[in-house]
Amino acid sequence: MGQGGEPRRLQAQDGELGAAVARAQDGDENAFAVAYRIVQPSLLGYLRGLVGEDAEDVASDAWLEIARDLGRFRGDGAGFRGWSATIARHRALDHLRRQRVRPRAAALEQDVLELPGPHSTHDQALESLSTGRALELVRSLPRDQAEAVLLRVVVGLDGPSVARVLGKRPGAVRTAAYRGLKWLARQLGVRDAADSGVTDDGPRTLGESK
């Protein structure tokens, strides 16, 4: 999949998600199941990067809160992703505090990058992050970089949405995501990862100069 494929897929999916959420708010239980089906895989991947094997328990707590407060949500499909990620993050941090385990991820902002080469960084990272090994690598990142990568690549939020979830400013988010994905690219063997082709203005294809 080339650059732009993943954003287009998410936009189409978010249209379906927004419609399902609206119906669920009117009491359609089947529509809530559709929203769950769309959001749960990425939400679970995000939580695995934060709490490891306890992700499913934390996700269950998050969905109970999402269902309880659904009537208060206002927004579209993309907004629901951010809203549900915020709830999941709060439940994960509560879980970590109870265990007295310091979370391995946490701040970020604005638009993130894409690795170089024939496929975009986002696409390659998304594919790689589906593996347990890659999630373990993410958990080894500094807290700000880990959450930046997880929310941007796994949950599929755009930069401003990630900034809102984390309560950070866009510049800090951009920096954290850049550093995190660049390090992951090296660890996952993406070629020419040392010069990841990402600038503050957006991704560059391999071979482009500033």
C-alpha positions in Angstrom: 0.0 0.0 0.0 1.4 3.3 -1.0 1.4 6.6 0.8 -2.1 7.8 1.6 -3.7 4.3 1.6 -4.0 4.0 5.3 -5.5 7.5 5.8 -8.1 6.9 3.1 -9.0 3.6 4.7 -9.5 5.2 8.1 -11.6 8.0 6.6 -13.9 5.4 5.0 -14.1 3.4 8.3 -14.7 6.6 10.3 -17.7 7.3 8.2 -19.2 4.0 9.1 -18.1 4.5 12.7 -19.7 7.9 13.0 -23.0 6.5 11.7 -22.9 3.6 14.0 -22.2 5.8 17.0 -25.2 8.1 16.1 -27.5 5.1 15.9 -26.1 3.7 19.2 -26.9 6.9 20.9 -30.5 6.4 19.8 -30.6 3.1 21.5 -29.5 0.7 18.7 -27.5 -2.1 20.4 -26.5 -3.6 17.1 -25.0 -0.3 16.1 -23.0 -0.1 19.4 -21.6 -3.6 18.5 -20.5 -2.2 15.1 -18.7 0.7 16.8 -17.0 -1.8 19.1 -15.9 -4.0 16.3 -14.3 -1.0 14.5 -12.6 0.5 17.4 -11.6 -2.4 19.7 -8.7 -3.9 17.7 -6.7 -0.6 17.6 -7.7 0.3 21.2 -6.5 -3.1 22.4 -3.2 -2.6 20.5 -2.8 0.8 22.2 -3.5 -0.7 25.6 -1.1 -3.6 25.0 1.6 -1.0 24.5 0.8 0.6 27.9 -0.2 -2.3 30.2 0.9 -5.4 28.4 -1.0 -8.6 29.2 -3.6 -6.7 31.2 -4.8 -4.9 28.1 -8.1 -6.9 27.7 -9.1 -6.2 31.4 -8.4 -2.5 31.0 -10.2 -2.4 27.7 -13.3 -4.0 29.3 -13.3 -1.3 32.0 -12.9 1.4 29.3 -15.8 0.0 27.2 -18.1 0.0 30.3 -17.3 3.7 30.7 -17.8 4.4 27.0 -21.2 2.7 27.0 -22.2 4.5 30.2 -21.2 7.9 28.9 -22.1 7.5 25.2 -25.0 9.9 25.3 -22.6 12.7 26.3 -20.3 12.2 23.3 -20.5 14.8 20.5 -18.6 14.4 17.3 -17.9 12.2 14.3 -16.2 8.8 13.8 -12.7 10.3 14.1 -13.8 12.1 17.2 -15.1 8.9 18.7 -11.7 7.3 18.2 -10.1 10.1 20.2 -12.7 10.1 22.9 -12.5 6.4 23.4 -8.7 6.5 23.4 -8.8 9.2 26.1 -11.1 7.0 28.3 -8.9 4.0 27.7 -5.8 5.9 28.5 -7.2 7.1 31.9 -8.2 3.5 32.8 -4.7 2.3 31.8 -3.0 5.0 33.9 -5.3 4.1 36.9 -4.3 0.5 36.4 -0.6 1.3 36.4 -0.9 3.5 39.5 -2.6 0.7 41.3 0.2 -1.6 40.4 2.8 1.1 41.1 4.2 0.5 37.7 5.4 3.6 35.9 3.8 3.7 32.4 6.2 3.4 29.5 4.5 5.9 27.3 2.9 9.4 27.4 3.2 12.7 25.5 2.9 13.8 21.9 1.4 16.1 19.4 0.9 17.0 15.8 1.4 15.2 12.6 3.7 12.3 12.6 5.7 10.7 9.9 6.2 7.8 7.7 9.2 5.7 7.1 11.1 5.9 3.8 11.1 3.4 1.0 8.5 2.0 -1.3 5.8 2.0 1.5 4.9 4.8 3.9 6.3 4.8 7.4 2.7 4.7 8.7 1.9 1.6 6.6 5.1 -0.3 7.5 4.8 0.7 11.2 1.2 -0.3 11.3 2.0 -3.7 9.8 5.0 -4.2 12.1 3.2 -3.1 15.2 0.7 -5.9 14.8 3.4 -8.2 16.2 4.1 -8.8 19.9 7.8 -8.1 19.4 7.1 -4.7 18.0 4.8 -3.8 20.8 7.4 -4.8 23.3 9.8 -2.5 21.5 7.3 0.3 21.8 7.0 -0.3 25.5 10.8 0.2 25.8 10.6 3.7 24.4 10.5 6.7 26.6 7.0 7.4 27.7 6.4 10.4 25.5 7.6 8.6 22.4 5.7 5.4 23.1 2.3 7.0 23.4 2.9 9.2 20.4 3.6 6.2 18.2 0.7 4.1 19.7 -1.9 6.7 19.3 -0.7 7.9 15.9 0.0 4.5 14.3 -2.0 1.9 16.1 -5.1 3.9 17.0 -4.9 6.0 13.8 -5.5 9.4 15.3 -4.2 12.5 13.5 -1.7 14.8 15.2 -4.1 17.3 16.7 -6.3 14.5 18.1 -3.3 12.9 19.7 -2.3 16.2 21.3 -5.8 16.5 22.7 -5.8 13.0 24.1 -2.5 13.6 25.9 -3.0 17.3 26.8 0.2 18.2 25.1 1.2 20.8 22.5 1.7 19.9 18.9 5.4 20.6 18.8 6.1 18.2 21.6 4.0 15.6 19.9 5.8 16.0 16.6 9.2 15.6 18.2 8.2 12.6 20.3 6.6 10.8 17.3 9.6 11.5 15.1 12.1 10.1 17.5 10.0 7.1 18.4 9.3 6.0 14.9 12.9 6.6 13.8 14.2 4.4 16.6 11.6 1.7 15.8 12.4 1.8 12.2 16.0 0.9 13.0 15.0 -1.9 15.4 12.6 -3.4 12.9 15.1 -3.3 10.0 13.4 -0.7 7.8 16.1 0.3 5.3 17.7 3.7 5.5 15.9 4.3 8.8 18.7 6.5 10.1 17.5 9.1 7.6 13.8 8.5 8.0 12.6 10.9 5.5 10.4 12.8 8.0 10.4 16.5 8.5 8.3 18.9 10.4 6.5 19.7 7.1 5.6 16.0 6.6 7.0 12.8 5.2 9.5 12.7 2.3 10.0 9.7 0.0 13.4 8.1 -0.1 15.8 10.1 -2.1 14.2 13.5 -1.7 16.3 16.2 -0.3 15.2 19.0 2.1 
